[in-house]
Structure formats: C-alpha cells, structure tokens
Amino acid sequence: MMNSVWCAVLAGLAAGAFNGALARWALKKTLNSPDPVFYSVFAGGLLYRLVFLAGSVWLLRREKYIIIVPFAISLILAQMIFEVVPVKKNGIKRDT
C-alpha cells in the first residue's frame, strides 16, 4: 500500500488536513448556536476523529510499524494545527 515513510507522512498530513478542516467548518457553523448544540458538535467531532484514526491504523495493520507510526503522528499533528487557531470570529469578547 505505502512504500516509504515519506509517503505515509504525506498521506497522514492530507487526511489530517481534511479532518481538521471538516471539524473546523462544523464548529464555525455552530458557533452562534445554543451551548448544547455546539458541545454536541464538538464531542461528535472528537469521536469522529478518533474513529477515523483507529480505522486508518486498522487499514494499515499489514504494513510495518515504520509506516504506521509516522502516518498516525502526522495525522494527529495536522488535525491539531487546525485546532490551535481560535475558532471565534470576533476574538475574545469582554464584559467591559
């Protein structure tokens, strides 16, 4: 399936960027919704990303660990990059 470590890293980055962008889009869409809706989308996104990671590793189960580990790490890091930048559109609002 994957023949090199760099191929695994690039595939992990691509999948992580897709998942991160999808999660960010869903959170931005529900940002002004009531708290239960926002938190359910947030929790669903976490569950989706965890299931996607487990499914990806399961599909790569016949590969060597030298392929699986870089794929998983790059997938997680690419998803985190999308989560580090705040989602709020007007910055932090203060009651002053």
C-alpha positions as CSV (number, residue, x, y, z in Angstrom):
1,M,0.0,0.0,0.0
2,M,2.6,2.6,1.1
3,N,6.1,2.0,0.1
4,S,8.0,4.7,2.1
5,V,7.9,6.7,5.3
6,W,7.6,9.9,3.4
7,C,4.5,8.6,1.5
8,A,3.0,7.7,4.9
9,V,3.7,11.1,6.3
10,L,2.2,12.9,3.3
11,A,-0.9,10.7,3.4
12,G,-1.3,11.4,7.1
13,L,-0.9,15.1,6.6
14,A,-3.5,15.0,3.8
15,A,-6.0,13.0,5.9
16,G,-5.3,15.2,8.9
17,A,-5.8,18.4,7.0
18,F,-9.1,17.1,5.6
19,N,-10.4,16.0,9.0
20,G,-9.2,19.3,10.7
21,A,-10.9,21.4,8.0
22,L,-14.1,19.4,8.3
23,A,-14.1,19.8,12.1
24,R,-13.3,23.5,11.9
25,W,-16.1,24.1,9.4
26,A,-18.6,22.2,11.6
27,L,-17.5,24.2,14.7
28,K,-17.7,27.6,12.8
29,K,-21.2,26.7,11.6
30,T,-22.5,26.0,15.1
31,L,-20.5,28.8,16.9
32,N,-23.6,31.0,17.4
33,S,-25.9,28.1,18.3
34,P,-27.0,27.3,21.8
35,D,-24.4,25.6,24.0
36,P,-25.9,22.0,23.8
37,V,-25.7,22.1,20.0
38,F,-22.2,23.5,20.0
39,Y,-20.9,21.0,22.5
40,S,-22.6,18.0,20.8
41,V,-20.9,19.0,17.5
42,F,-17.6,19.4,19.4
43,A,-17.9,16.0,21.1
44,G,-19.1,14.4,17.8
45,G,-16.0,15.8,16.0
46,L,-13.7,14.4,18.7
47,L,-15.4,11.0,18.3
48,Y,-15.2,11.1,14.5
49,R,-11.5,12.0,14.5
50,L,-10.8,9.2,17.0
51,V,-12.8,6.6,14.9
52,F,-11.0,7.9,11.7
53,L,-7.6,7.4,13.3
54,A,-8.5,3.9,14.6
55,G,-9.9,3.0,11.1
56,S,-6.8,4.3,9.3
57,V,-4.5,2.3,11.6
58,W,-6.6,-0.8,11.2
59,L,-6.4,-0.4,7.4
60,L,-2.6,-0.2,7.7
61,R,-2.4,-3.2,10.0
62,R,-0.4,-5.3,7.5
63,E,2.2,-2.5,7.0
64,K,5.3,-2.3,9.0
65,Y,5.4,-0.1,12.2
66,I,7.8,2.2,10.5
67,I,4.9,3.2,8.2
68,I,2.1,3.2,10.7
69,V,3.7,5.4,13.3
70,P,4.7,8.3,11.0
71,F,1.2,8.1,9.4
72,A,-0.6,8.3,12.8
73,I,1.7,11.1,14.1
74,S,1.4,13.3,11.0
75,L,-2.4,12.7,11.0
76,I,-2.7,13.8,14.6
77,L,-0.4,16.8,14.2
78,A,-2.2,18.1,11.1
79,Q,-5.5,17.9,12.9
80,M,-4.1,19.8,15.9
81,I,-2.9,22.6,13.6
82,F,-6.5,23.4,12.7
83,E,-7.5,23.3,16.4
84,V,-4.7,25.6,17.7
85,V,-6.0,28.7,15.9
86,P,-9.1,30.0,17.7
87,V,-12.5,29.5,16.1
88,K,-14.1,32.7,17.4
89,K,-14.7,35.2,14.6
90,N,-14.7,38.4,16.7
91,G,-11.9,37.5,19.1
92,I,-12.3,37.3,22.8
93,K,-15.3,39.4,23.9
94,R,-15.0,41.0,27.3
95,D,-17.8,42.5,29.5
96,T,-16.2,45.9,29.8
